[in-house]
Amino acid sequence: MTELQHRGWTVQLCGQGTYPAEIQRALRHCDSPLRQFPDMIAARGMDIVTIDAKDRMPSTHTDRYTISRKSVLAGLQFLGTNAPIPLFYVLGDLSVLTPPEVMHYGAAELRCPTGSYFFISTYRAHRFDEVFGHPAISSHLAQSQQVGPPLAG
């Protein structure tokens, strides 16, 4: 959330993490896509995106991410229902993937297609800055770093 705000996005929490504990407990016992609803919605200008934070997904022993099939299927449903608003998985190292990318790369790289998780090589992910922009720097700092005279106009 903070990283998006540093890039000029207005961010609002949403999804399961915002519900009271009783509702969260009940959702853990059902297979509804509502359980996998994105964690955040963000806007910058006329751009709007949704984010599903996957902070525990990088493997500690390999160079791959693991993302549950249920999450990916719910993500694909979300995209179909809410097009053209994109959904991004932001991983713990701030790498970014989309549900279709996980499905595509996971199917190509997975040895057991009936498993509960997709395994995606870390090199497949996008850098956070490539997707959401670079952090904004203050105009004072930008002016102090300017080379040459100010542009006329």
DSSP file (Angstrom, degrees, kcal/mol; ACC not computed):
  #  RESIDUE AA STRUCTURE BP1 BP2  ACC     N-H-->O    O-->H-N    N-H-->O    O-->H-N    TCO  KAPPA ALPHA  PHI   PSI    X-CA   Y-CA   Z-CA
    1    1 A M     >        0   0    0      0, 0.0     4,-2.3     0, 0.0     5,-0.1   0.000 360.0 360.0 360.0 -45.8    0.0    0.0    0.0
    2    2 A T  H  >  +     0   0    0      1,-0.2     4,-2.3     2,-0.2     5,-0.2   0.903 360.0  54.0 -63.4 -41.9    2.8    2.4    0.9
    3    3 A E  H  > S+     0   0    0      1,-0.2     4,-0.6     2,-0.2    -1,-0.2   0.887 109.7  47.9 -61.9 -39.0    4.7    1.6   -2.2
    4    4 A L  H >4>S+     0   0    0      1,-0.2     5,-2.1     2,-0.2     3,-1.1   0.922 109.8  52.2 -66.0 -43.8    1.7    2.5   -4.4
    5    5 A Q  H ><5S+     0   0    0     -4,-2.3     3,-1.7     1,-0.3    -2,-0.2   0.870 103.7  57.8 -61.4 -36.8    1.1    5.7   -2.4
    6    6 A H  H 3<5S+     0   0    0     -4,-2.3   130,-3.2     1,-0.3    -1,-0.3   0.707 105.2  52.9 -64.6 -18.7    4.8    6.7   -3.0
    7    7 A R  T <<5S-     0   0    0     -3,-1.1    -1,-0.3    -4,-0.6    -2,-0.2   0.218 128.3 -96.6-102.1  13.0    4.0    6.4   -6.7
    8    8 A G  T < 5S+     0   0    0     -3,-1.7     2,-0.3     1,-0.3    -3,-0.2   0.581  77.5 139.5  88.1  10.8    1.0    8.7   -6.6
    9    9 A W      < -     0   0    0     -5,-2.1     2,-0.5    -6,-0.1    -1,-0.3  -0.673  49.5-136.8 -87.6 141.7   -1.8    6.1   -6.3
   10   10 A T  E     -A   43   0A   0     33,-3.2    33,-2.2    -2,-0.3     2,-0.4  -0.884  31.4-162.6 -92.0 126.3   -4.7    6.5   -4.0
   11   11 A V  E     -A   42   0A   0     -2,-0.5     2,-0.4    31,-0.2    31,-0.2  -0.915  17.5-174.7-123.4 137.8   -5.2    3.2   -2.2
   12   12 A Q  E     -A   41   0A   0     29,-2.7    29,-2.3    -2,-0.4     2,-0.1  -0.997  25.2-126.8-128.7 131.3   -8.1    1.7   -0.3
   13   13 A L  E     +A   40   0A   0     -2,-0.4    27,-0.3    27,-0.2     2,-0.3  -0.473  40.5 156.9 -69.7 146.8   -8.1   -1.7    1.5
   14   14 A C        +     0   0    0     25,-2.8     3,-0.4    -2,-0.1     5,-0.1  -0.890  25.4  52.9-153.0-178.1  -10.9   -4.1    0.5
   15   15 A G  S >  S-     0   0    0     -2,-0.3     3,-2.0     1,-0.2     4,-0.3  -0.243 102.8 -25.6  81.9-168.0  -11.5   -7.8    0.6
   16   16 A Q  G >  S+     0   0    0     21,-0.4     3,-1.6    18,-0.3    -1,-0.2   0.784 125.5  64.5 -56.3 -36.6  -11.4  -10.4    3.3
   17   17 A G  G 3  S+     0   0    0     -3,-0.4    -1,-0.3     1,-0.3    -2,-0.1   0.675 100.0  54.0 -64.6 -16.7   -8.8   -8.6    5.5
   18   18 A T  G <  S+     0   0    0     -3,-2.0    -1,-0.3     2,-0.1    -2,-0.2   0.527  90.4  96.0 -94.5  -6.3  -11.2   -5.7    6.1
   19   19 A Y  S <  S-     0   0    0     -3,-1.6     5,-0.0    -4,-0.3    -5,-0.0  -0.449  86.2 -93.1 -83.2 155.6  -14.0   -8.0    7.4
   20   20 A P    >>  -     0   0    0      0, 0.0     4,-2.2     0, 0.0     3,-0.7  -0.268  42.8-104.0 -60.8 156.0  -14.7   -8.7   11.1
   21   21 A A  H 3> S+     0   0    0      1,-0.3     4,-2.6     2,-0.2     5,-0.2   0.829 119.5  57.1 -53.5 -38.6  -13.1  -11.8   12.5
   22   22 A E  H 3> S+     0   0    0      1,-0.2     4,-2.0     2,-0.2    -1,-0.3   0.893 109.0  45.2 -63.5 -39.7  -16.3  -13.8   12.5
   23   23 A I  H <> S+     0   0    0     -3,-0.7     4,-2.5     2,-0.2    -2,-0.2   0.901 111.5  52.6 -71.3 -40.4  -16.8  -13.2    8.7
   24   24 A Q  H  X S+     0   0    0     -4,-2.2     4,-1.6     1,-0.2    -2,-0.2   0.922 109.8  49.2 -59.8 -43.8  -13.2  -14.1    8.0
   25   25 A R  H  < S+     0   0    0     -4,-2.6     4,-0.5     1,-0.2    -1,-0.2   0.927 111.5  48.6 -61.2 -45.3  -13.5  -17.3    9.9
   26   26 A A  H >< S+     0   0    0     -4,-2.0     3,-1.3     1,-0.2    -1,-0.2   0.896 108.9  53.4 -63.5 -40.4  -16.7  -18.2    8.0
   27   27 A L  H >< S+     0   0    0     -4,-2.5     3,-1.7     1,-0.3    -1,-0.2   0.827  97.6  65.2 -64.7 -31.3  -15.1  -17.4    4.7
   28   28 A R  T 3< S+     0   0    0     -4,-1.6    -1,-0.3     1,-0.3    -2,-0.2   0.700  99.9  54.4 -63.6 -16.9  -12.2  -19.8    5.4
   29   29 A H  T <  S+     0   0    0     -3,-1.3     2,-0.3    -4,-0.5    -1,-0.3   0.165 102.5  64.3-105.5  17.5  -14.6  -22.7    5.4
   30   30 A C  S <  S-     0   0    0     -3,-1.7     5,-0.0     2,-0.1     0, 0.0  -0.922  71.2-134.6-135.3 164.7  -16.1  -22.0    1.9
   31   31 A D        +     0   0    0     -2,-0.3    -3,-0.1     3,-0.0    -4,-0.1   0.161  54.8 137.7-103.1  17.3  -14.9  -22.1   -1.7
   32   32 A S    >   -     0   0    0     -5,-0.2     3,-1.8     1,-0.1     4,-0.3  -0.343  62.3-127.8 -63.9 141.7  -16.5  -18.8   -2.8
   33   33 A P  G >  S+     0   0    0      0, 0.0     3,-1.5     0, 0.0    -1,-0.1   0.721 105.5  78.5 -59.9 -18.7  -14.3  -16.6   -5.0
   34   34 A L  G >  S+     0   0    0      1,-0.3     3,-1.4     2,-0.2   -18,-0.3   0.822  83.8  62.5 -58.1 -29.8  -15.2  -13.9   -2.4
   35   35 A R  G <  S+     0   0    0     -3,-1.8    -1,-0.3     1,-0.3   -19,-0.2   0.789 106.0  44.5 -64.9 -27.5  -12.6  -15.5   -0.2
   36   36 A Q  G <  S+     0   0    0     -3,-1.5    -1,-0.3    -4,-0.3    -2,-0.2   0.164  81.8 143.5-103.4  16.4  -10.0  -14.6   -2.8
   37   37 A F    <   -     0   0    0     -3,-1.4   -21,-0.4     1,-0.1   -23,-0.1  -0.240  62.7 -87.5 -57.7 144.6  -11.2  -11.0   -3.4
   38   38 A P        -     0   0    0      0, 0.0    14,-0.3     0, 0.0    -1,-0.1  -0.094  27.5-136.5 -53.9 153.6   -8.4   -8.5   -4.0
   39   39 A D  S    S+     0   0    0     12,-1.7   -25,-2.8     1,-0.1     2,-0.3   0.728  79.8  20.7 -83.5 -24.9   -6.8   -6.8   -0.9
   40   40 A M  E     -AB  13  51A   0     11,-2.0    11,-2.4   -27,-0.3     2,-0.4  -0.976  54.1-155.6-145.4 153.8   -6.7   -3.3   -2.4
   41   41 A I  E     -AB  12  50A   0    -29,-2.3   -29,-2.7    -2,-0.3     2,-0.3  -0.993  23.9-176.4-126.6 139.1   -8.1   -1.1   -5.0
   42   42 A A  E     -AB  11  49A   0      7,-2.7     7,-2.7    -2,-0.4     2,-0.3  -0.974  10.8-168.1-139.7 149.9   -6.1    1.9   -6.3
   43   43 A A  E     +AB  10  48A   0    -33,-2.2   -33,-3.2    -2,-0.3     2,-0.3  -0.991   8.9 179.2-137.7 146.2   -6.5    4.8   -8.6
   44   44 A R  E >  S- B   0  47A   0      3,-2.1     3,-2.2    -2,-0.3     2,-0.3  -0.900  73.3 -42.6-144.3 113.4   -4.1    7.3  -10.2
   45   45 A G  T 3  S-     0   0    0     -2,-0.3     0, 0.0     1,-0.3     0, 0.0  -0.513 126.2 -23.7  62.2-127.6   -5.7    9.8  -12.5
   46   46 A M  T 3  S+     0   0    0     -2,-0.3     2,-0.3    -3,-0.1    -1,-0.3   0.400 116.6 104.2 -94.8   1.5   -8.1    7.8  -14.6
   47   47 A D  E <   -B   44   0A   0     -3,-2.2    -3,-2.1    38,-0.0     2,-0.4  -0.661  47.8-176.7 -84.3 137.9   -6.2    4.5  -14.1
   48   48 A I  E     +B   43   0A   0     -2,-0.3     2,-0.3    -5,-0.2    -5,-0.2  -1.000   5.3 169.9-136.4 137.8   -7.7    2.0  -11.7
   49   49 A V  E     -B   42   0A   0     -7,-2.7    -7,-2.7    -2,-0.4     2,-0.4  -0.931  23.7-137.8-139.8 161.0   -6.2   -1.3  -10.6
   50   50 A T  E     -Bc  41  87A   0     36,-1.9    38,-2.3    -2,-0.3     2,-0.4  -0.942  17.9-155.1-120.6 150.1   -6.8   -4.0   -8.0
   51   51 A I  E     -Bc  40  88A   0    -11,-2.4   -11,-2.0    -2,-0.4   -12,-1.7  -0.977  12.6-166.2-128.7 133.2   -4.1   -5.7   -6.0
   52   52 A D  E     - c   0  89A   0     36,-2.9    38,-1.6    -2,-0.4     2,-0.3  -0.954  25.2-142.2-115.6 108.5   -3.9   -9.1   -4.3
   53   53 A A  E     - c   0  90A   0     -2,-0.6     2,-0.3    36,-0.2    38,-0.2  -0.549  20.4-178.2 -75.5 128.5   -0.9   -9.1   -2.0
   54   54 A K  E >   + c   0  91A   0     36,-3.3     3,-1.3    -2,-0.3    38,-1.3  -0.604  15.7 159.9-122.5  67.1    0.9  -12.4   -1.9
   55   55 A D  T 3  S+     0   0    0     -2,-0.3    -1,-0.1    36,-0.3    36,-0.1   0.640  71.2  45.1 -73.6 -14.6    3.6  -11.6    0.7
   56   56 A R  T 3  S+     0   0    0      1,-0.1    -1,-0.3    -3,-0.1    35,-0.1   0.169  86.1  97.2-110.6  19.2    4.5  -15.2    1.6
   57   57 A M    <   +     0   0    0     -3,-1.3     9,-1.6     2,-0.1    -1,-0.1   0.752  50.0  96.2 -88.2 -24.4    4.7  -16.7   -1.9
   58   58 A P  B    S-F   65   0B   0      0, 0.0     7,-0.2     0, 0.0     2,-0.2  -0.447  79.1-118.0 -66.8 138.6    8.4  -16.7   -2.9
   59   59 A S        -     0   0    0      5,-2.6     5,-0.1     1,-0.1    -2,-0.1  -0.533  12.7-150.5 -72.2 138.8   10.0  -20.0   -2.2
   60   60 A T  S    S+     0   0    0     -2,-0.2    -1,-0.1     1,-0.2     3,-0.0   0.597  95.8  38.3 -83.9 -10.6   12.7  -19.9    0.4
   61   61 A H  S    S+     0   0    0      3,-0.1     2,-0.3     0, 0.0    -1,-0.2   0.516 118.5  35.6-116.9  -9.7   14.5  -22.8   -1.2
   62   62 A T  S    S-     0   0    0      2,-0.2     2,-0.5    59,-0.0    -3,-0.1  -0.811  81.9-105.8-136.6 175.8   14.0  -22.3   -5.0
   63   63 A D  S    S+     0   0    0     -2,-0.3    59,-2.4    -5,-0.1    60,-0.4  -0.395  86.2  90.8-100.7  54.2   13.8  -19.5   -7.5
   64   64 A R  E     - G   0 121B   0     -2,-0.5    -5,-2.6    57,-0.3     2,-0.3  -0.966  66.2-129.0-144.8 159.9   10.1  -19.7   -8.0
   65   65 A Y  E     -FG  58 120B   0     55,-3.3    55,-2.4    -2,-0.3     2,-0.5  -0.797  17.0-148.5-103.4 151.4    6.8  -18.4   -6.7
   66   66 A T  E     + G   0 119B   0     -9,-1.6     2,-0.4    -2,-0.3    53,-0.2  -0.992  18.0 175.9-121.9 127.6    3.9  -20.6   -5.6
   67   67 A I  E     - G   0 118B   0     51,-2.1    51,-3.2    -2,-0.5    -2,-0.0  -0.999  33.5-110.3-132.6 132.4    0.4  -19.3   -6.0
   68   68 A S  E  >  - G   0 117B   0     -2,-0.4     4,-2.1    49,-0.2    49,-0.3  -0.258  14.7-132.4 -65.8 144.8   -2.7  -21.4   -5.2
   69   69 A R  H  > S+     0   0    0     47,-2.8     4,-3.0     1,-0.2     5,-0.2   0.889 108.1  56.7 -60.4 -40.8   -4.9  -22.6   -8.0
   70   70 A K  H  > S+     0   0    0     46,-0.4     4,-2.3     1,-0.2    -1,-0.2   0.905 107.4  48.6 -59.7 -41.3   -8.0  -21.5   -6.1
   71   71 A S  H  > S+     0   0    0      2,-0.2     4,-2.4     1,-0.2    -1,-0.2   0.922 112.9  47.0 -64.3 -44.5   -6.6  -18.0   -6.0
   72   72 A V  H  X S+     0   0    0     -4,-2.1     4,-2.5     2,-0.2    -2,-0.2   0.918 112.4  49.0 -65.7 -43.6   -5.7  -17.9   -9.7
   73   73 A L  H  X S+     0   0    0     -4,-3.0     4,-2.1     1,-0.2    -1,-0.2   0.907 113.1  47.6 -63.4 -40.8   -9.2  -19.3  -10.7
   74   74 A A  H  X S+     0   0    0     -4,-2.3     4,-2.7    -5,-0.2    -1,-0.2   0.887 110.9  53.1 -65.0 -38.0  -10.9  -16.7   -8.5
   75   75 A G  H  X S+     0   0    0     -4,-2.4     4,-2.4     2,-0.2    -2,-0.2   0.900 108.1  49.0 -63.5 -41.0   -8.6  -14.0  -10.0
   76   76 A L  H  X S+     0   0    0     -4,-2.5     4,-2.2     2,-0.2    -1,-0.2   0.894 112.0  49.1 -65.5 -39.4   -9.6  -15.1  -13.6
   77   77 A Q  H  X S+     0   0    0     -4,-2.1     4,-2.2     2,-0.2    -2,-0.2   0.921 109.8  52.0 -63.2 -43.5  -13.3  -14.9  -12.6
   78   78 A F  H  X S+     0   0    0     -4,-2.7     4,-2.4     1,-0.2    -2,-0.2   0.923 109.9  49.0 -58.3 -45.3  -12.7  -11.5  -11.0
   79   79 A L  H  X S+     0   0    0     -4,-2.4     4,-0.8     1,-0.2    -1,-0.2   0.912 111.2  49.6 -61.7 -42.7  -11.1  -10.3  -14.3
   80   80 A G  H  < S+     0   0    0     -4,-2.2     3,-0.2     1,-0.2    -1,-0.2   0.862 116.5  41.6 -64.5 -35.6  -14.0  -11.6  -16.3
   81   81 A T  H  < S+     0   0    0     -4,-2.2    -2,-0.2     1,-0.2    -1,-0.2   0.806 123.7  35.6 -80.3 -31.6  -16.6  -10.0  -14.1
   82   82 A N  H >< S-     0   0    0     -4,-2.4     3,-2.2    -5,-0.2    -2,-0.2   0.168  90.0-178.6-115.1  17.0  -14.8   -6.6  -13.7
   83   83 A A  T 3<  +     0   0    0     -4,-0.8    -3,-0.0     1,-0.3    -4,-0.0  -0.293  62.2  30.7 -55.5 140.7  -13.1   -6.0  -17.0
   84   84 A P  T 3  S+     0   0    0      0, 0.0    -1,-0.3     0, 0.0    -5,-0.1  -0.910  97.6  94.4 -98.1  17.7  -11.3   -3.8  -17.9
   85   85 A I  S <  S-     0   0    0     -3,-2.2   -36,-0.2    -6,-0.1    -3,-0.1  -0.577  72.4-136.0 -72.9 121.0  -10.0   -3.3  -14.3
   86   86 A P        -     0   0    0      0, 0.0   -36,-1.9     0, 0.0     2,-0.4  -0.358   8.1-146.0 -77.4 157.7   -6.8   -5.3  -14.0
   87   87 A L  E     -c   50   0A   0    -38,-0.2     2,-0.4    -2,-0.1   -36,-0.2  -0.993  15.8-169.2-121.9 128.0   -5.8   -7.5  -11.1
   88   88 A F  E     -c   51   0A   0    -38,-2.3   -36,-2.9    -2,-0.4     2,-0.6  -0.951  17.9-142.5-119.2 137.6   -2.2   -7.8  -10.1
   89   89 A Y  E     -cD  52  97A   0      8,-3.6     8,-2.1    -2,-0.4     2,-0.6  -0.887  18.2-161.3 -91.2 121.5   -0.6  -10.2   -7.7
   90   90 A V  E     -cD  53  96A   0    -38,-1.6   -36,-3.3    -2,-0.6     6,-0.2  -0.935  12.0-150.6-106.5 118.9    2.1   -8.3   -5.8
   91   91 A L  E >   -c   54   0A   0      4,-2.8     3,-2.7    -2,-0.6   -36,-0.3  -0.353  30.1 -95.7 -88.5 166.9    4.6  -10.7   -4.2
   92   92 A G  T 3  S+     0   0    0    -38,-1.3   -37,-0.1     1,-0.3    -1,-0.1   0.728 125.7  50.9 -56.3 -26.8    6.6  -10.2   -1.0
   93   93 A D  T 3  S-     0   0    0      2,-0.1    -1,-0.3     0, 0.0     3,-0.1   0.214 122.7-105.3 -94.7  15.0    9.7   -9.0   -3.0
   94   94 A L  S <  S+     0   0    0     -3,-2.7    34,-0.7     1,-0.3     2,-0.2   0.656  74.3 143.2  67.2  20.5    7.5   -6.5   -4.8
   95   95 A S  E     - E   0 127A   0     32,-0.2    -4,-2.8    33,-0.1     2,-0.4  -0.542  40.2-140.1 -80.0 159.0    7.5   -8.5   -8.0
   96   96 A V  E     +DE  90 126A   0     30,-2.3    30,-2.9    -6,-0.2     2,-0.3  -0.973  26.1 164.8-131.2 135.7    4.3   -8.5  -10.0
   97   97 A L  E     -D   89   0A   0     -8,-2.1    -8,-3.6    -2,-0.4    28,-0.1  -0.940  25.0-134.7-137.3 161.0    2.3  -11.1  -11.9
   98   98 A T     >  -     0   0    0     -2,-0.3     4,-2.5   -10,-0.2     5,-0.2  -0.790  29.8-109.2-110.5 160.2   -1.2  -11.3  -13.3
   99   99 A P  H  > S+     0   0    0      0, 0.0     4,-2.5     0, 0.0     5,-0.2   0.915 119.5  50.9 -55.7 -44.2   -3.6  -14.3  -13.0
  100  100 A P  H  > S+     0   0    0      0, 0.0     4,-2.6     0, 0.0     5,-0.2   0.893 110.4  50.1 -62.1 -35.8   -3.4  -15.1  -16.7
  101  101 A E  H  > S+     0   0    0      2,-0.2     4,-3.1     1,-0.2     5,-0.5   0.928 110.7  49.0 -65.2 -43.6    0.4  -15.0  -16.5
  102  102 A V  H  X S+     0   0    0     -4,-2.5     4,-2.4     1,-0.2     5,-0.3   0.926 113.1  47.6 -60.8 -44.1    0.4  -17.4  -13.5
  103  103 A M  H  X S+     0   0    0     -4,-2.5     4,-1.8    -5,-0.2    -2,-0.2   0.928 117.6  41.9 -62.4 -45.7   -2.0  -19.7  -15.3
  104  104 A H  H  X S+     0   0    0     -4,-2.6     4,-1.7    -5,-0.2    -2,-0.2   0.972 122.2  36.6 -67.5 -56.2    0.2  -19.6  -18.5
  105  105 A Y  H  X S+     0   0    0     -4,-3.1     4,-2.1     1,-0.2     5,-0.2   0.887 117.1  53.4 -67.5 -37.8    3.6  -19.9  -17.0
  106  106 A G  H  X S+     0   0    0     -4,-2.4     4,-2.0    -5,-0.5    13,-0.3   0.895 108.7  49.0 -64.0 -40.0    2.5  -22.2  -14.2
  107  107 A A  H  < S+     0   0    0     -4,-1.8    -1,-0.2    -5,-0.3    -2,-0.2   0.868 114.1  46.8 -66.6 -35.7    1.0  -24.6  -16.7
  108  108 A A  H  < S+     0   0    0     -4,-1.7    -2,-0.2     1,-0.2    -1,-0.2   0.827 122.2  34.3 -74.6 -31.8    4.2  -24.6  -18.8
  109  109 A E  H  < S+     0   0    0     -4,-2.1     2,-0.3    10,-0.2    -2,-0.2   0.620  93.7 100.7-100.5 -14.6    6.5  -25.0  -15.8
  110  110 A L     <  -     0   0    0     -4,-2.0     8,-0.0    -5,-0.2    10,-0.0  -0.543  50.2-164.8 -79.3 133.7    4.4  -27.3  -13.5
  111  111 A R  S    S+     0   0    0     -2,-0.3    -1,-0.1     1,-0.2    -4,-0.0   0.775  84.1  45.3 -85.7 -29.0    5.3  -31.0  -13.5
  112  112 A C    >   -     0   0    0      1,-0.1     3,-1.9     2,-0.0    -1,-0.2  -0.864  67.4-170.0-118.8  96.3    2.1  -32.1  -11.8
  113  113 A P  T 3  S+     0   0    0      0, 0.0    -1,-0.1     0, 0.0    -3,-0.0   0.568  83.1  59.1 -67.0  -7.9   -1.0  -30.4  -13.4
  114  114 A T  T 3  S+     0   0    0      2,-0.0    -2,-0.0     0, 0.0     0, 0.0   0.351  81.7 117.3-100.9   7.3   -3.4  -31.6  -10.7
  115  115 A G  S <  S-     0   0    0     -3,-1.9   -46,-0.0     2,-0.2    -5,-0.0  -0.098  74.3-117.0 -69.7 171.2   -1.5  -29.9   -7.8
  116  116 A S  S    S+     0   0    0    -48,-0.1   -47,-2.8   -47,-0.1   -46,-0.4   0.568  91.5  50.7 -85.1 -11.1   -2.9  -27.2   -5.6
  117  117 A Y  E     -G   68   0B   0    -49,-0.3     2,-0.4   -48,-0.1   -49,-0.2  -0.931  69.9-133.9-131.8 151.2   -0.3  -24.6   -6.6
  118  118 A F  E     -G   67   0B   0    -51,-3.2   -51,-2.1    -2,-0.3     2,-0.5  -0.851  21.8-150.1 -94.5 139.6    1.2  -23.1   -9.7
  119  119 A F  E     -G   66   0B   0     -2,-0.4     2,-0.4   -13,-0.3   -10,-0.2  -0.962  17.4-178.1-112.8 123.4    4.9  -22.8   -9.6
  120  120 A I  E     -G   65   0B   0    -55,-2.4   -55,-3.3    -2,-0.5   -14,-0.1  -0.979  29.8-115.3-126.6 130.4    6.4  -19.8  -11.6
  121  121 A S  E >   -G   64   0B   0     -2,-0.4     3,-1.8   -57,-0.3     4,-0.3  -0.354  25.1-126.4 -60.7 140.2   10.0  -19.0  -12.0
  122  122 A T  G >  S+     0   0    0    -59,-2.4     3,-1.4     1,-0.3    -1,-0.1   0.790 105.7  67.7 -62.2 -28.0   10.9  -15.7  -10.4
  123  123 A Y  G 3  S+     0   0    0    -60,-0.4    -1,-0.3     1,-0.2   -59,-0.1   0.668  89.4  66.6 -68.8 -13.0   12.4  -14.4  -13.6
  124  124 A R  G <  S+     0   0    0     -3,-1.8    -1,-0.2     2,-0.1    -2,-0.2   0.714  83.8  95.6 -76.5 -20.8    8.9  -14.3  -15.2
  125  125 A A  S <  S-     0   0    0     -3,-1.4     2,-0.2    -4,-0.3   -28,-0.2  -0.292  73.0-123.6 -76.1 155.9    7.7  -11.6  -12.8
  126  126 A H  E     -E   96   0A   0    -30,-2.9   -30,-2.3     1,-0.1     2,-0.2  -0.633  28.5-106.2 -91.7 152.8    7.6   -7.9  -13.6
  127  127 A R  E >>  -E   95   0A   0     -2,-0.2     4,-1.2   -32,-0.2     3,-0.6  -0.590  26.6-122.9 -77.2 143.6    9.3   -5.3  -11.5
  128  128 A F  H >> S+     0   0    0    -34,-0.7     4,-2.9     1,-0.3     3,-0.6   0.893 111.2  53.4 -53.4 -46.2    7.0   -3.2   -9.4
  129  129 A D  H 3> S+     0   0    0      1,-0.2     4,-1.6     2,-0.2    -1,-0.3   0.824 103.3  57.4 -62.5 -32.2    8.2    0.1  -10.9
  130  130 A E  H <4 S+     0   0    0     -3,-0.6    -1,-0.2     2,-0.2    -2,-0.2   0.840 117.0  33.8 -66.2 -32.5    7.6   -1.2  -14.4
  131  131 A V  H << S+     0   0    0     -4,-1.2    -2,-0.2    -3,-0.6    -1,-0.2   0.880 133.1  23.5 -90.5 -43.1    3.9   -1.8  -13.6
  132  132 A F  H  < S-     0   0    0     -4,-2.9    -3,-0.2     1,-0.3    -2,-0.2   0.405 107.6-110.2-110.8   1.1    3.0    1.0  -11.2
  133  133 A G     <  -     0   0    0     -4,-1.6    -1,-0.3    -5,-0.3    -2,-0.1  -0.134  41.1 -61.2  92.9 168.8    5.6    3.7  -11.9
  134  134 A H        -     0   0    0      1,-0.1     3,-0.1    -4,-0.1    -4,-0.0  -0.543  64.3 -85.6 -87.6 154.6    8.6    5.1  -10.1
  135  135 A P        -     0   0    0      0, 0.0  -128,-0.3     0, 0.0     2,-0.2  -0.310  48.9-111.6 -58.7 141.7    8.3    6.7   -6.7
  136  136 A A        -     0   0    0   -130,-3.2     2,-0.4    -3,-0.1  -128,-0.1  -0.515  27.8-150.1 -73.3 140.2    7.5   10.4   -6.9
  137  137 A I        -     0   0    0     -2,-0.2     5,-0.0    -3,-0.1    -3,-0.0  -0.881  29.2 -96.6-109.4 148.9   10.2   12.8   -5.8
  138  138 A S     >  -     0   0    0     -2,-0.4     4,-2.4     1,-0.1     5,-0.2  -0.216  28.0-121.1 -62.1 152.0    9.4   16.2   -4.4
  139  139 A S  H  > S+     0   0    0      1,-0.2     4,-2.5     2,-0.2     5,-0.2   0.841 113.6  56.9 -64.5 -32.4    9.5   19.1   -6.8
  140  140 A H  H  > S+     0   0    0      2,-0.2     4,-2.1     1,-0.2    -1,-0.2   0.936 109.4  44.5 -63.1 -45.7   12.2   20.8   -4.6
  141  141 A L  H  > S+     0   0    0      1,-0.2     4,-1.1     2,-0.2    -2,-0.2   0.905 112.6  52.3 -64.1 -41.5   14.5   17.7   -4.9
  142  142 A A  H  < S+     0   0    0     -4,-2.4     4,-0.4     1,-0.2     3,-0.4   0.902 110.0  48.4 -62.5 -41.3   13.7   17.5   -8.7
  143  143 A Q  H >< S+     0   0    0     -4,-2.5     3,-0.9     1,-0.2    -1,-0.2   0.876 108.6  53.5 -66.8 -37.2   14.7   21.2   -9.1
  144  144 A S  H 3< S+     0   0    0     -4,-2.1    -1,-0.2     1,-0.2    -2,-0.2   0.724 110.9  47.6 -71.0 -19.1   17.9   20.8   -7.2
  145  145 A Q  T 3< S+     0   0    0     -4,-1.1    -1,-0.2    -3,-0.4    -2,-0.2   0.463  84.3 120.3 -97.1  -2.9   18.9   17.9   -9.4
  146  146 A Q    <   -     0   0    0     -3,-0.9     2,-0.5    -4,-0.4    -3,-0.0  -0.379  56.5-141.3 -67.1 137.6   18.1   19.7  -12.7
  147  147 A V        -     0   0    0     -2,-0.1    -1,-0.1     2,-0.1    -2,-0.1  -0.866  62.2  -2.6-101.7 131.0   21.0   20.1  -15.0
  148  148 A G  S    S-     0   0    0     -2,-0.5     3,-0.1     2,-0.0    -2,-0.0  -0.151 106.7 -32.3  83.3 179.1   21.4   23.4  -16.9
  149  149 A P  S    S-     0   0    0      0, 0.0    -2,-0.1     0, 0.0     3,-0.1  -0.309  76.3 -88.5 -71.7 155.5   19.1   26.4  -16.9
  150  150 A P        -     0   0    0      0, 0.0     2,-0.2     0, 0.0    -2,-0.0  -0.281  49.5-102.0 -60.9 148.9   15.3   26.0  -16.5
  151  151 A L        -     0   0    0     -3,-0.1     2,-0.2     1,-0.1    -3,-0.0  -0.510  35.1-123.4 -73.0 139.2   13.4   25.5  -19.7
  152  152 A A              0   0    0     -2,-0.2    -1,-0.1     1,-0.2     0, 0.0  -0.486 360.0 360.0 -77.7 151.2   11.6   28.5  -21.0
  153  153 A G              0   0    0     -2,-0.2    -1,-0.2     0, 0.0    -2,-0.0   0.396 360.0 360.0 142.7 360.0    7.9   28.3  -21.6
